[in-house]
């Protein structure tokens, strides 16, 4: 909403303060500045507030607002006086206002940095978290306007408002003065206030998803009068799944006396339905969707699944139609799945919702599946169905205009029916938030992701996402840092999901291989080595092996303490006449089930070739006993948990092996987890048609289990860094370098400027002296002392020793002069080459350390070896900033050329501790000062003792907006 011309001309309407938010109950509301056009809305709002709430606001009976009050509460300068309103359906449900005051509590202007704040929430909307959301937003506005503290007077009986302030997490002081509670809040965000904000965000967004997945009633808008069509298909699927709630068919073309359709009540509009409708599935042409949304919003529908096409996937006109759809739905407090969606499924026995177009409904299970593509969704559902896997929930979000994968990560995080989350994503709407949520979710259950459109360089139609400059390899590295299992294809996602959903996590990389085919065993062995596992020599049971032989061999392998997982390979038996027999797959499956159930809880996978009925029999449940789910009272070193089981650990890392239970007997898959989850199929054993697929899935489980163990004891930034870091001095220097009116494009720092800034963080860059001619080069060498290096600094030649732009170990004046002449003869005039002289550093390994700010992903720290081979092969590791000591250690060990740093081929290991410290200092600098948008240290020569930074480039720019640190808000489209 824009202000009228009467609004203060000195301060434009701050439209960036407008935000859609999710409230505690899962509904949405809009927060925006109050303008002079809101007088009637304000009066109407105030009339609906109870006398008690008015008394709490004004400390006296205040039945109505005077004209003077209305003028005062709707006229703001957006600096010293600010008012925000929360609206639903265009009407106010809450307001907040601050007035800047001086130290005596009188009205003031800047530089006064305190303001008095007051809230008022309609009684019908109290308890929805409205005031908490308003406090986050008004605090952000105040900080933007230079206000550092809020003061509030609250009556002692107003417990709800006192609780809002108390629970916000800000540093505060309280006193009792003149019959009221005086509160002072320091508005600087704290770790506690950020944790409170994110906790509220998780609960609200999870609740908004739950309202969609577990409705008490569903209306299908667009259910046709005759069989067929999208609407009738959804209605048929709802009924076929046995939806436990009430179902309605809605079509404005129905006759007044239509009565029922497919046995459910038929109505011409939602308004005709006598009962509350929780969810509406919209399957009408795009031009009729606004009418349906208005009908739903005006009659209290909580959420929409919009199957209709014709939106952003159709170009500019469709994108604007999609934006209007989101604005309209949110104005009524509704959230949307879609448009252009395939639908949603919830297999919970308490719900049994199939509001989708899925031709084959999945069986109930422990996997949650989110996809942005309807076609990929169909393929995944079909693949899971064929392999006997079940789903807890399924969502195909289409254009993902509102509800996204982030929302479902919030929901699955605490969903007791979901053990594994599978996501097919074509874009990341909020990469920073996705990484944060994925890390938290992965700490309790696996998150497997396939990222489509990786190399196209374009965003799929209909997806509004921020522009990211980081390559896909970097995205993959950052996902793995967050514990996400990133795979390349939907087939690999299904393979990994089956193993993670049905088997416990492996305690390590040691793999036993057994089977009746030596060749298939060797293929499996090779695949294990290729994936970085530690396979034991395959055990060949020969082609004459019986199911009992398989059972005995599997039991023996599971009991072996030197084995963490088992891959069973099986081919058809060879009969007495020499002909291959497919054998009875069910008999072999039973034997394997029995061995797995009786042995220690370790993951088992089967690779089979043309054995009829084996895969189906292995997928069948032989037990409903839950796999291990350690409780808070159990030991951190308990039996390896089921992949999706939340674990509680002590101060140390989890023990990789499974100890004996209290009974003195090793825990088995059959008797583990007696807390029991109905429907958990402990007897499922995943089967694969190729060794490579089984081993790849197992390797992902091994890496994920290792990440889980490490994440239980998070890394930290060493405290010793604080003694050598001058954060205030660096901030002052950055302000000076940027100047009072910085160029929004930023500026690169000169060599000496970069050295000074890096020096404030304990990063020493070896100095250089310019050498515009041979005499200057000789003078510089005399100042440094021989030997020296002569190198060009022209951008096209910098760090290009392969082009002859660097001459090293120049031992005396004669050698230096000769090198200078050769350099200029080969590459050009000194004015073009910009040569410099630098003292030689101790011999070591040349490396590169970089940090960049990506507008979508945030600050990224990178490391690799210097030189063309590493660049050519893309051998660079990445971590998100701020990096911990563990991140730094992993960063230098995760490149393929890492052995060079640790004594490869008899060389002396270099000082990796010094390298880790340098990485942490760079991370800290970028994290402390968002104006530092790029750092490149190249080369960093790491010797056996210490390191030397020979080159550095730094770029400063006005800090980009950090949406992840601001108040909660939904994306604007």
Secondary structure, DSSP 8 states (H G I E B T S, - for coil): ----TTS-TTS---GGG-EEEE-TTS-EEEEEE--GGGHHHHHHHHHTS-HHHHHHHHSS---S--HHHHHHHH---SSSEEEEEEEETTEEEEEEEEEEE-TTS-B--TT--EEEEEEEE-GGGTTSSHHHHHHHHHHHHHHHTT--EEEEEEETT-HHHHHHHHTT--EEEEEEETTEEEEEEE-S--HHHHHHHHHHHHHHHHHHHHHHHS-SEEEEET--SSS-HHHHHHHHHHHHHT-SSEEEEE-TTS-TT--EETTEEEESSGGG-SS---EEEE-S-HHHHHHHHHHHHHTT--EEEE----SGGG-HHHHHHHHHHHHHHHHTT-EEEESS--EEEE--TTT-EEEE--SS--EEEEEEEEES-HHHHHHHHHHHHHTT-EEEEEEE-TT-SSS-HHHHHHHHHH-TT-SEEEEEES--TTHHHHHHHHHHHHTTSEEEEEE-SSSS-S--TT-------S-HHHHHHHHHHTT-EEESSHHHHHHHHHHHHHSB--SSSEEEEEES-HHHHHHHHHHHHHTT-EE---EE--TT--HHHHHHHHHHHHH-TT-SEEEEEEE-EE-TTS-EE---HHHHHHHHHHHHHHSBS-EEEEEEES-TTHHHHHHS-S---------TTS-TTSS--BTT------SS---SS--B-TTSSB-BTTTS-TT--TT--TT--EEESSHHHHHHHHHHHHHHHHHHHHHTS-----GGGGGG--HHHHHHHHHHHH-TT--TT-EE--HHHHHHHHHTTT--B--EEE-SSHHHHHHHHHHH-SSEEEEE--TTTTT-GGGT-EEEEE-SHHHHHHHHHHHHHHH--HHHH-EEEEE---S-EEEEEEEEEETTTEEEEEEEESSHHHHHHT-EEEEESS--HHHHHHHHHSSTTGGGGGTGGG-----HHHHHHHHHHHHHHHHH-TTEEEEEEEEEEE-SS-EEE--EEEEE-S----TTTSS------
